[in-house]
Amino acid sequence: MLVVVERLRRQLSGQERQLQHFSERQYQAEGWIKAGFLQLLDELKEQGLVESVEREKLCGRGREKVDVVFQVRGVRHWVELKHWLIGPQKGTVWKLPAYFAGT
């Protein structure tokens, strides 16, 4: 799992300009982040470091899904990605507690 986290950190650390642009445009970039994460996991799978990768995996009851599920050394990791835009967005100022309302 640590190799996945380290590689994701390195991948995102080279993307500050894009992330700054998303912030300036008041855009939440979950899809962009998910696509990059899936690409990274597929590369790690080709290298034999990740055993399996699934996206939009059903979990729980009903139609609830998690963004990404991957397996490393027999352990499944379930990941729900969120890009929190803190600050102004289309006339509303978002603060961190707003993302946890109703939980």
Backbone bond lengths (Angstrom), bond angles and torsions (degrees), N, CA, C in turn:
res aa  C-N    CA-C-N  psi(-1)  N-CA   C-N-CA  omega(-1)  CA-C   N-CA-C  phi
1 M - - - 1.452 - - 1.531 110.77 -
2 L 1.318 117.25 -37.53 1.464 119.53 -178.26 1.520 112.57 -61.67
3 V 1.333 117.66 -34.49 1.456 119.39 178.32 1.527 110.37 -64.53
4 V 1.320 117.69 -35.59 1.468 121.12 178.39 1.524 109.79 -66.17
5 V 1.315 116.91 -47.41 1.465 121.19 -179.24 1.531 110.74 -62.19
6 E 1.311 116.86 -43.94 1.470 120.22 -179.46 1.521 111.13 -64.74
7 R 1.314 117.59 -43.28 1.467 120.25 179.81 1.530 111.00 -66.79
8 L 1.331 117.74 -38.05 1.463 120.66 177.35 1.525 110.43 -65.60
9 R 1.325 116.87 -41.14 1.464 120.62 177.23 1.522 110.31 -59.45
10 R 1.320 116.94 -46.57 1.462 120.35 179.32 1.527 111.68 -63.19
11 Q 1.329 115.89 -40.19 1.464 119.93 179.71 1.525 110.96 -62.43
12 L 1.314 117.28 -45.91 1.462 121.02 -177.89 1.525 112.29 -74.71
13 S 1.329 117.46 -28.30 1.464 119.22 -178.29 1.523 111.18 -65.54
14 G 1.307 118.18 -21.75 1.454 120.80 176.54 1.515 113.26 -89.27
15 Q 1.324 117.00 6.01 1.464 121.18 -174.19 1.526 113.74 -114.72
16 E 1.330 117.43 19.32 1.462 119.58 -176.66 1.526 112.26 -56.60
17 R 1.332 116.22 -38.89 1.470 119.72 -178.51 1.535 111.30 -62.28
18 Q 1.341 116.27 -44.49 1.462 119.27 178.22 1.523 111.35 -64.39
19 L 1.330 116.28 -43.68 1.464 119.36 179.96 1.524 111.39 -63.78
20 Q 1.325 117.36 -38.52 1.464 121.10 175.92 1.520 110.23 -63.15
21 H 1.325 116.72 -41.31 1.467 120.87 178.37 1.529 110.30 -62.13
22 F 1.333 117.07 -44.16 1.465 119.81 177.75 1.524 110.61 -58.60
23 S 1.325 116.61 -42.31 1.463 120.69 179.30 1.523 111.09 -63.31
24 E 1.325 116.60 -45.47 1.466 120.36 179.55 1.528 111.36 -62.41
25 R 1.330 117.61 -34.36 1.469 122.13 179.79 1.529 111.41 -86.95
26 Q 1.335 116.67 1.00 1.460 122.90 179.57 1.532 110.98 56.71
27 Y 1.322 114.56 48.88 1.460 122.07 -174.68 1.529 110.11 -120.10
28 Q 1.327 116.59 127.82 1.459 121.09 175.81 1.523 108.12 -87.93
29 A 1.311 117.17 119.67 1.464 122.88 -167.18 1.520 113.98 -103.01
30 E 1.321 118.12 41.33 1.467 119.69 -178.41 1.526 112.22 -59.13
31 G 1.317 117.38 -42.56 1.465 120.56 -178.85 1.518 111.98 -61.99
32 W 1.332 116.28 -40.42 1.461 121.82 179.17 1.525 110.08 -64.51
33 I 1.322 115.88 -43.74 1.461 120.30 179.93 1.531 110.17 -66.96
34 K 1.332 117.32 -42.11 1.463 120.81 -179.99 1.528 111.09 -62.39
35 A 1.318 117.64 -43.23 1.470 120.98 179.87 1.526 110.58 -60.60
36 G 1.321 117.36 -44.39 1.460 121.01 178.54 1.514 112.27 -65.20
37 F 1.327 116.79 -38.05 1.465 121.30 179.68 1.525 110.48 -66.78
38 L 1.349 116.35 -43.04 1.464 119.89 178.20 1.525 111.28 -63.87
39 Q 1.317 117.23 -40.27 1.463 120.77 177.50 1.531 110.04 -61.18
40 L 1.325 116.37 -44.77 1.462 120.59 178.71 1.534 110.86 -61.17
41 L 1.337 117.03 -45.83 1.463 120.22 -179.95 1.530 111.46 -62.44
42 D 1.333 116.85 -38.91 1.466 119.78 177.77 1.529 110.88 -64.25
43 E 1.323 117.23 -39.65 1.473 120.60 176.68 1.531 110.47 -62.74
44 L 1.324 116.28 -43.51 1.465 120.47 179.38 1.531 111.03 -66.79
45 K 1.320 116.90 -32.22 1.461 120.42 176.36 1.533 109.85 -66.91
46 E 1.325 116.72 -43.14 1.474 120.27 177.49 1.531 110.97 -60.63
47 Q 1.323 117.00 -32.02 1.466 122.08 179.84 1.534 112.26 -82.98
48 G 1.339 116.69 -4.86 1.449 120.76 179.44 1.515 114.51 83.27
49 L 1.332 117.66 9.44 1.465 120.63 -179.08 1.530 112.31 -89.59
50 V 1.318 116.64 -21.65 1.463 122.77 176.47 1.525 106.33 -121.89
51 E 1.337 116.94 136.40 1.465 121.11 -175.11 1.519 113.31 -87.46
52 S 1.330 117.60 -37.64 1.465 120.22 -179.22 1.531 109.38 -152.85
53 V 1.334 114.39 155.55 1.457 121.48 179.52 1.530 108.14 -140.57
54 E 1.317 116.48 130.35 1.467 121.80 176.14 1.527 107.84 -133.87
55 R 1.316 116.34 147.59 1.465 119.67 175.19 1.526 109.27 -121.36
56 E 1.319 115.51 154.58 1.463 121.64 -179.99 1.523 110.95 50.41
57 K 1.317 115.22 53.20 1.469 122.56 -177.49 1.528 109.60 -83.70
58 L 1.330 115.59 128.04 1.464 119.64 176.55 1.521 109.55 -62.22
59 C 1.318 115.83 138.95 1.461 120.75 177.12 1.521 108.57 -142.61
60 G 1.269 116.44 147.47 1.454 119.56 178.90 1.512 112.14 68.29
61 R 1.298 114.44 -148.56 1.463 120.79 -177.78 1.520 109.99 -100.40
62 G 1.281 114.96 158.00 1.459 119.80 175.03 1.513 112.99 72.40
63 R 1.335 114.83 -138.41 1.453 120.73 -173.37 1.526 112.96 -107.36
64 E 1.322 116.86 16.32 1.462 119.93 -179.98 1.520 110.39 -67.26
65 K 1.335 115.45 136.23 1.459 120.96 -179.14 1.513 109.88 -131.76
66 V 1.317 114.96 154.14 1.453 121.39 173.25 1.534 106.23 -110.17
67 D 1.339 116.53 148.15 1.464 121.05 -173.49 1.523 113.69 -60.48
68 V 1.324 117.44 -50.53 1.467 121.33 -173.44 1.529 109.56 -143.17
69 V 1.327 115.58 138.21 1.462 122.22 171.17 1.523 106.61 -127.82
70 F 1.327 115.66 128.07 1.459 118.96 176.15 1.516 109.54 -137.93
71 Q 1.326 114.98 158.94 1.460 120.48 -176.10 1.522 110.17 -122.85
72 V 1.335 115.46 132.70 1.459 123.29 176.18 1.523 107.58 -132.19
73 R 1.336 116.19 124.79 1.473 122.39 179.06 1.527 112.65 51.19
74 G 1.327 115.59 41.86 1.456 121.30 176.52 1.517 115.35 80.40
75 V 1.334 118.12 0.39 1.463 121.70 -179.22 1.526 108.79 -107.67
76 R 1.332 115.64 125.99 1.473 120.90 178.56 1.515 109.83 -86.09
77 H 1.316 115.81 137.20 1.459 122.92 178.56 1.525 108.42 -119.85
78 W 1.329 115.86 123.07 1.460 122.51 -178.35 1.525 107.37 -103.34
79 V 1.336 117.15 124.56 1.465 121.24 -174.12 1.523 109.92 -126.01
80 E 1.300 115.74 123.79 1.468 122.67 171.44 1.522 106.44 -109.77
81 L 1.316 116.93 113.71 1.458 121.67 -176.51 1.520 111.14 -86.98
82 K 1.312 115.23 139.66 1.465 121.91 174.99 1.513 108.34 -139.28
83 H 1.304 116.04 132.67 1.461 121.46 172.87 1.519 106.19 -109.66
84 W 1.300 115.16 107.22 1.454 120.05 -178.32 1.506 109.31 -88.10
85 L 1.305 115.99 118.14 1.452 120.55 173.96 1.525 106.57 -93.72
86 I 1.313 115.63 107.77 1.458 121.59 179.51 1.522 106.72 -97.78
87 G 1.319 115.49 123.04 1.463 120.38 -177.84 1.513 110.18 124.77
88 P 1.331 116.51 -161.85 1.473 119.78 -174.94 1.527 112.35 -72.13
89 Q 1.331 113.84 139.40 1.454 120.77 174.64 1.513 108.36 -151.14
90 K 1.323 115.86 109.86 1.468 122.94 178.20 1.531 112.39 49.29
91 G 1.317 115.95 50.86 1.455 120.90 174.58 1.515 115.63 86.10
92 T 1.312 118.43 -4.26 1.461 122.28 178.34 1.522 108.44 -116.94
93 V 1.331 115.47 138.27 1.460 119.56 175.46 1.524 107.47 -98.06
94 W 1.329 115.90 116.36 1.453 121.83 -178.62 1.519 110.32 -93.04
95 K 1.331 114.56 136.13 1.462 121.51 175.60 1.520 107.36 -122.19
96 L 1.302 116.15 157.12 1.453 121.83 -174.55 1.536 114.08 -49.96
97 P 1.337 121.59 -45.34 1.475 120.36 -177.81 1.531 113.90 -58.80
98 A 1.335 117.87 -25.01 1.465 120.47 -179.51 1.529 111.48 -62.35
99 Y 1.325 117.64 -28.59 1.456 120.91 -178.94 1.515 112.12 -76.55
100 F 1.326 117.20 -11.99 1.455 120.82 -179.01 1.523 112.48 -111.01
101 A 1.310 118.20 7.33 1.462 121.49 179.49 1.518 109.82 -61.59
102 G 1.298 116.48 134.74 1.462 121.35 176.94 1.512 114.61 80.57
103 T 1.331 118.01 8.55 1.468 118.90 178.95 1.505 110.33 -97.33
